[in-house]
Amino acid sequence: MESGTVWFTGLSGAGKSTVAETLKVLLDKTGVGTVILDSDDVRQGLSSDLSFSEIDRRENIRRVGEVALLLSQAGHLCLVPVISPYSDGRGAVRSRHESVGVPFVEVYVATPLDVCEERDPKGLYARARRGEVEEFTGITSPYEVPERPDLVLETSSEPPEESAARVLERLRALGLV
């Protein structure tokens, strides 16, 4: 089939983008056409008019979900590393995909908050702790852990290559690659 959406959710610094990029390299070697829709890139363009309020976060996830759906319908395997803090938002994206028969795989990157803070690649946790960043997921804004993700990755105890291999294994088991 080789098309569908793989939705990586988790806190900032959890390793979502790293695993998605590592998975893309593996998939590229097998000839599977993949596209990464990274939240940072989307926020700079498509969602540059949105803030980080709850309403705007929900709209951002809706937009990302629609773009992922369009890319998947065009025959790509779309890898989407986004925090997507609200369960109902992730559920709506899944439902939208399922309503038109496009596969959707939710991968929860379950990295503990303290590990994410240690990684803090952009210095955002430190800024949020000092009160310089409002509505920061995991600190001053909630993150709702997925209840039934298709796969859970523990990036604090396994390297990105192992996590990506586990996702690839799951995609093969589902017949997506």
N, C-alpha and C positions, 0 to 999 in steps of 0.2 A: 504494500500500500504506500508506504513512505511519505505519508502526509498526515498532518494532525498537529496538535499543540501539546507541548510539554511545558507545564506551568510550574516554575520553581518559586516557592514561597518560603519566607523566613525573615528573620531580623536583618538589619543592615550589618554587613560584616560577617554574615553566616557562611558565605562561600557560594551563594547562588550563581553569580556571574562566572566565577572561576570554574565551577563544575560544568556550567553550560558551555563555556569556551572549550574546556577539555573534551566534553562530549562532541562538540562540533568537529574537532580535529579527528576524533575516532570515526564519526559518521562520514566526513569528507573522504576518508581513506576507502570507505566502502561504496562511494559514489552516491550517497544519499544527499539530496539537495536540502541544506538546512539554512535557516535564517535565524539570527539572534535578535530579539526585540528587547533590548536592555532598557530598564526604567530610566536611567540617567539620560540616555539618548532621546527617549520619548519626551521626557520632561523639558528638554531643551528646544524641542520643535512642536510636535503635535499638541502637547499639553503645557506649553509655556505660559498659557493664560490662566493656569490653575495654581492655587495656593496649596498648602498642606492641611487645610481644614478637613474635617470629616466628609463634608459634601464634595469637596474638590478631589479628595483621595478616591472617593467612590466613582466619580466621573472619570478620573484618570484610568482606573482599572477597567471601567466599561470601554473606554476608547482603546486601550491596549488589547483588551479581549476581542474587540471588533477587528482590529488590524490583524491580530493573530489568526482569527477566523478567515479573513480574506486571503491571507498568505497561504493558509492550509488548504483552502478551497482551490487555490492556484497550483497546488501540487507540492508545496514545500512542507518540510517538517519544521515547525516554528518552535524555537526554544525561547521561553519567556522568563527571565529572572527578574522578578519584581517582588517587593515586600508584600504587597496586597494584604493589609492587616485585618480585613474584615471577612469573616466566613461567608456572609451573605453575598458579598461582592464576588468572591471566588466561585461560589455556588451559581451565581447568575451567569458568569462566563462559561462555566461547565454546561449549564442548561442550554445556553444559546448554541454552543457547539453541538451538543447532543440533539437539539431540535432540528438541525439540518444534516445530521449524520456524520459529523466530523469528530474523530477521536480526540479526547482530551485526557491528559494524564497529569494529575497533581502530585508534585514531588515536594514534600516538606523537608526543608533543610533545617534540621532540629539542632542548631548550635546554641548552647547556653548563653544567656546574656553576658555573663562575665567573660566568656571567651570572645564574643563579638566586641565587647569593650576593649579587651586587650589588643585585638587586631586593629580596630578603629582606623581603617585605611584613610579616611577623609577627616579624621579629627572631630567628627560630629558628636560622638558620645560625650567627649570631654566638654565640647561647647554646650551641649544640652544640659549636662550636669551643672555648668556654671550659669545656666539660665539664658544663654545667648541664642539658643535654637528652640523655638516654640513648637509644640505638638510633634515631638520626636518619638517615633514608634519605639516602644519598649521602655521609655523613660517617662515621658509626659503624655503619651498617647498610647492606647492599647494595641496589642497584637493578639488576635484570636487564633489559637493553635488549631490547625485542621483536625477535625474529628475522625475522618476516614480518608486520609490521603492514599493515593495508589502506591506510594513508596516513601519511606522515611530514610533520610541520610543523616549520619552523625559525623559531620565534617571535623569535629573536634578530636575524633579518634581514628579517622581514616583519611588518607591523602586524596586529593581531587581525582587522581587517576582511578583509584578504587571506586570512588563515588560515581564517576562517569561510567565506569564499566558496569556497575550495578544498574544504572539507569538504562544503559544499552541492553543489558540482559532482560530487563523488564519490558522494554520496547519490542525486543525480539519475541518474548513470550506472548505479548499482545498482538503480534503480527504486524506491527507498524514499520518494522525494518527487516 
